[in-house]
């Protein structure tokens, strides 16, 4: 269940998110079947930005700290270059309980570059995407608490206590049919599209951010970035403003999924052979243009990995294949303001079964 933290100790939490954001000029974003602002909060922040939201225009005067750079960003956008960056830090302490008491910080400097290839080579809807992250700090859970889920969601360094530069998602993306269909291929992270909700990216504790943690724990290939990616291909079809389907197939290199070699482990197979297949359907409630009710998102999905896994009942035996069926929802229950306001209270829930 992705509903609560497993930690039983009290914690002194200071959550700071200063952002240095690089943007480009805003354009109209109201085409048929486009993601609503609930799903795409800000294209200026590349930190765990869903695939359907990458490259989205935003107002750099309103959403960034450093604005237009005397027209430089507008010029870059005209060339088809869209760089963004953000910095997130989570200083946290454990005043009592756990293994011992102490204080740590975890931080990630995230950057991305979207290149609009339709402007450069004249292919409509084609773009390239590149991400990288610099992770620093230490893991409070590992150093002082000893719990399963990390309490600092921004902590993603494979090397505890060491700064770590990691190459992230690298892929080509093609939009078709008035941007309703989005195809992507390259180095991808399944969690950027599957088994995640917009509100989950706002939580600090790793137990509920960004996906139900047991999915990735039971199948390490179902990774998120940072830290790791896999070779893969996926497609998203916004059938109408209410319904969306998505499917993808990904490689299963455990070192790559864990951010091995600083994200440069491009091997297709390494001690684990097979493929991870994922499919999901989303229902968007009150997301369409003109809807005034409280918005919600409901999702059901399934994935299957045809690798060989150690049996949970007998560690000396192995079984072929594992699968998961999961469901999630996010529903606003109270809105503070008019129909365009995103301020209020949301209810979130979900579960998954793995066999």
N, C-alpha and C positions, 0 to 999 in steps of 0.2 A: 504494500500500500504506500502511495506517495503522499502521506498526510502529516507525518510528524517526525521530529528528530529522534534518533535512538539514544542520544546522549542523556545520561541521568544526572549529570552534574550541572551546577549553575555556571553561567558564563558571563563575563563582562565583555560586551560587544560594542565596538565602535566601528561603524561602517561608513567609509568615506569613498566617494566615487568622483574624484576630479577628472575631467575629461578634456583632452586636447584633440579637437575634432577638425578634420580637414574636409572641406565640402566643395560643392559646385552649385551653379545657379539652379533655381527651382523652375520646373516646368509643370504643365498640367498632368495630373495623375488621376484621371477619372474614366479611363477606357473600360470597355466591356469586361466584366469578370475579373477586374483587378483586385488584389488584396486590399482589405480595408485597413484603416489606420490602427485598428485594434490589433491586427496581426503584424503590421509593420510599423512599429512605434517610431523609429527614427533611422533612416538610411545613413545618418552621419556616424552611427556607432557600429563598428564591425564586429563587436564582441558577441559571438553566438548569434549572428544575424541569420534568420532563415533564408534558404535559397530563393524562395519566391520573392524576397524583399531586396536582394542584392542589386546594386546599381540604381535603386530608386532615387529619383530627384528629391532634394530637400532644401530648405531655406537655411543657407549657411549663416545668415545674419541672426537668425533666431535660434539655431540648433548647435552652433559652434562657438568656441571661445575666441578664435582668431579670425573669423569672418572671411572677407574676400581677398585679403592680401593685396590690396590696391589693384584689384582686377585680375590677379594672376589665376585665381580659381576659375573665373569665367572663361579666361583664355584657354586653360587646360580642358575645360568641358567642351569647348568648341572643337578642340582637337580629338575629343573622345577619351580623355584621360580623367579618371575619377578616383583620386586617392582619399582614404579616410584613416583616422587613427583615434584610439581612445586609451585611457589609462585608468585601471581599476585597482584599488588597494583595500584590503580588509584587515586592519589591526584587531586582534582578538586576544583575550586572556582567559585563563582558567583559574579562578580564585580559590576553588575548593573541589574536592573529589578527584576522580581519575587517578592516574599514576602519580602525578606531582603537580605543583602549581607553577605557572609561568605565563609568559606573554610572547607572542610572535606576530609577524605580519606576513601576508601573502599578497603579491601584486602581479598584474599582467599588463604589459604594454602591447596592445593589439593593433596591427596595421593591415590595410588591404589596398589593392589596386585593381579597379575594374577598367578594362579597355573596351570601348565601344567600337568593335570591328566593323560595324556598318558604316561608320564615318571614315575608317582607315582603308578598308578594302571593298566597301560597297556591298556587303552581304547583310541584308535587312535582318535585324533581330539577333545577330551573332555577337557574342562578347566573350572576353577571357577574364578570369578571376584568379587572383593570387593573394594569399594571406600568410602572415607570419606573426609570431608572438615572442616577446621577451618576458619570461617568467622569473620571478625572484622571490626571496623570502623563505620561510620554513612552514612546515605543516604542524599546526597546533594539535591535531588529532594524533599524529604519530609521535610527537615529542612529549606531550604532557597528558593526553586523555586516554588513548588506547581504544577508541571506538572504531566501528566498522566504516561508517560514512564520514568523510572529511567535513568538518564544520565550516571550512572556508572554501566556498565554491570556486573562487578565482584561483585557488592553488592548483597548479597543473604541471609543475616541474618534475620530470622523472628523477632528477638528482636533488634530493632534499638538502636544502641549505646552499645550493649553488645556482647562480644565475644561469638561465638556459634559453638560448635562441632556438626556436623551433619553426621549421618550414611547415606551413599549414596546407589548406586546400588549394589545389592548382587544377583548374578545370576550364573547359569550354562550355558555354551555355548558349542554346538556341531557343528563341521565343517564336512561336507560330500562332496563327489564328487570333490576331489582335492581342497578343501576349497571353492568351488563355492557356496555351500549352507551353510548358517549359521543359526542355530536355537538357541534360548535363552529363558530361563524361570526363573522367580524369581522376585526380586524387580527391576523394570525397569522404565526408564523415556522415554516416547514417543518421546520427542524432540531430543533425542540422535540419532534417526534414521529417523524420519519423519519431513517434512516441514523445513528442514535446508539445508544450503549450506556451503561448506568449507570456503568460503571467509567471510561469515557472522560472524564467530567466531572471526574475527579480529577487528570488530568495537567496539567502546567504548559505544555508546549510546544504551540503551535498546530498542529503537524503531525499530532498524534494526538488533539487535543481541540477540539471535541467530535465531529467527523465526519471521514471521509477528505477532506482539504482540496481535492483536485482536483475534487470534485463542485461545490463552490461557486465555485471559480476558473473552471471551464469554463461554468457557468451561474450568473450572479450572483444570479438570482432565488431560487435554492435557499439562502435566507439563514437566519441564526440571530440571536437577540436575546440581548444586545445585539450589534450596533447596530441592525439593521433588521427590519422586518416588511412583510407584504403583505396586501392584502385577500384573503380566502379562506374556504373552508369545508372541513371534514374530519370524518371519522367513524372511530371505533375500536370494534371488536366483539370482546369477549373471549368467543370461542366456548365455551371451557372453560378450566380452569386451565392447560392445555398450549398451546393455540393461540389466536393473536390475529391479526386482519387489520385493516389501516388503509388508508384512501384519502383523498386530498384534492385540491382544485383551487385554484390561487392565481393572483393577478394577477402581472404581470411589469413593474413599474415599477422601473427600476434605481436611481433616486434614493431611493425608499422603501426598497428592499432595503439600501441603504447608510446608512440613518439620516438621510436628508436632511431639512433644516428641523427638526432636533431630534426626528425621528420624527413630525412633523406634516405630512409630504407625503402627503396622503390622495388624491391624484389617481389615477384608475384607469389612465390611459395617459399616458406622457410619453416620446415618442421610441422606444418599444419596445412593439409590439402583439402580444398573444397571451395564452396561458394555460399555466401549468405544472401538469401532472397527475402525481400520485405515488400509488403503491400499494406496500404492503409486507406480508409475512407473517412472524410471529414464532413460534418454537417455544420454550417455556419448559421446561427440563429440571430436575426436582426443585424446582419452585416451589410445588407444591400443598400444601395443609395436610396434615401427616402425613408428607411426604417427608423422608427423613433423608439422602439421598445428596448429593453435591456438586452445587451448582446451576449451571446454564448457560443461556445465551440464544443462539439461532441465528436469523438474519434474512436474508431475501432480498427485494430490492425493485427497482422500476423507476420511472423518471420520464421524461416526454416534454414538451418545450417546443416549441410550434409557431411560435415567432418565427423571424425571419430572422437568421442568424448569418454572420459573416465566415468564409470558408473558411480552414482551417489550411494548406492546400497552396498557395493563391493568395489573398493578402490583398485583391486587387482584385475578387474574385468573392464571391458570397454563396450560401448554401444555406438551404433552408427546413427548419426543425425540427432538433432534436437530442434524443438520448435517452441514458440511462445505465441499465445493469444493475449492481447492486452486491450484495455479500454481506458479512456481518459475523458474528462470534461472540465470545462471552465465556464462558469456562468456568473454574470454580474447580477447581484441581488439588490443593490442599491446604487443609485447614481446621484452624485452631487453636482447639480447644474443642469444645463439643457441637453438636448439629444446629441450634441456634438462633444459633450464632455466625457472623458475617460476616467474621471475621478469618482471613486465610490468603493464598493466592497464586492469582491468576487469570491465565489465558492469554487474549490478545486478538489478533484478526486481522481482516482484511477487505480487499476489493479492489473496484474498480469500473471498468467500461469505458464510455466515452462515444463516441458516433458522431454 
